[in-house]
Amino acid sequence: MSLWRQLSNIGIKTGTEPGQVRHAQMTNRMIFISICLGFSYVPMYVSIGSHEPLYQNILLTIFTGTLYFFSVRSKHETAAILLCLLLMLHILVVSLVIKGGTGRFYLLEIAVLGFTMIKSARTSFILFLLSLGAFFAAEFAYLWIEPMIVRSKEDNMIVYSFNIVLIFLGGLYLIYHLKRTNDYFSKDILKQKEQIEFQHRLLEESNREMKDSIRYARRIQSAILPPSDRIEKFLPQFFVLYIPKDIVAGDFYWFHEDKSENNQFYLLVGDCTGHGVPGAMMSVMCLNCLNRSVIDFNKKNPGEILDKTKELLLEGLKDSEHTINDGMDAALISLKANPVSKSVSLEFAGAHNSIWIQRNGEIIELDGDKQPVGFFEKAINYTTHHLELQQDDMVYIFTDGITDQFGSEDHSDKNLKVKKYGARKLRRLVNMISELSVHEQRTAILNSYLAWKGDLEQVDDICMIGFRVKF
């Protein structure tokens, strides 16, 4: 068994994939078996005095032995192809030279043999066709071509019997090998299936834990966002449209009551870099910086608040090795009611974001500065805009989640090019619905957005707040 194992493993390198190892081992074994078969025919041919087949058989055996030259160099597929071609040629020549015999039936075994030794399905199939072609050629020679050598019936019976025994044994070995190969690959497939199922269970468990963590993060983020009743205390008629792209969001809104000033409060919508978990982490940092700006550093002016928030954020993101150039776009307003004059003063500062005030059928737009709350090469102080609000003005502050959404008016038309919702479309919609109640406005904006998006993926987080001014 040790010699058989050594012969089987000639030229097989460590790390060769299992399937290739099986093909290489079969090639080495068939070379050895072919050599043994060649020598086994020698005594029979000598005993019946059949010299021409004897010489041909010796030559075949010698040529077959040289195929180990390819195996030693790990070229097992080349050796397998040459072995099949040599055997086909030998059997075909014998069938043409000698009348009768059952040697041509070896060709049927050779037709199957290629599939056991050669990895390439295409090459195996070509050898299969060649073997069948050689078999039918030998069968044609048996029926129609006059042989060069005619043996006696007794000699033919000896050769027939010898061939039948060897063909039968060869067939048994092929069946045994195919069964072992099938069992081997069945076990390998079963093992791989078990590994895949195990990895799948690990992934499912990891995915479940990750989703549970993100859902818990959503609860934390929701707890950080201001509750509606706090805002409603100052703005009885308001709505919030907040749609995260993922479970957690980079968009957020912030509310702060200035208790040192009567009837003054701040309201901000922010759009942090990214969305999902990275955006949510940035939003927590930005919320902390905003709170510190107004509580620890007592900033009152919206522009000054954004300046201080940027400074604190950059300090928090600074690292010994590199600086993270992330931040947020924001629209921050300060509202202060004057009960004596029955007026509301609005102050606004923005980072890339604007605010809209709908008044008497027209929209007043206050533009923010073209810089983020974060790193910016040509940074300047944020501009604070002032405006006296009038009774029944509608104020809208929002991030770019709605305007950047891709979609179309008619999703049934597959040829219609998708485009962004855009600020112009949102402006027209706001103008049309501004007289409705704030809850009806929220519904109208949401329905318009969903109709535009259709089945397309949501591209960004959405955050929009609208309120009606009431003295």
Secondary structure, DSSP 8 states (H G I E B T S, - for coil): -HHHHHHHTTT--TT--HHHHHHHHHHHHHHHHHHHHHHHHHHHHHHHT-HHHHHHHHHHHHHHHTTHHHHHTT-HHHHHHHHHHHHHHHHHHHHHHBS--SGGGHHHHHHHHHHHH-S-HHHHHHHHHHHHHHHHHHHHHHHHS--SB---HHHHHHHHHHHHHHHHHHHHHHHHHHHHHHHHHHHHHHHHHHHHHHHHHHHHHHHHHHHHHHHHHHHHHHHHS--HHHHHHH-SSEEEEEE-SSSS-SEEEEEEE-TTSTTEEEEEEEEESSSHHHHHHHHHHHHHHHHHHHHTS---SHHHHHHHHHHHHHHHHB-SS-B---EEEEEEEEEEEETTTTEEEEEEEEEB--EEEEETTEEEEE--BSS-EE--TT------EEEEE-TT-EEEEE-STTTT-EE-S-TT-TTS--EE--HHHHHHHHHHHTTS-HHHHHHHHHHHHHHHHTTS---S-EEEEEEE---
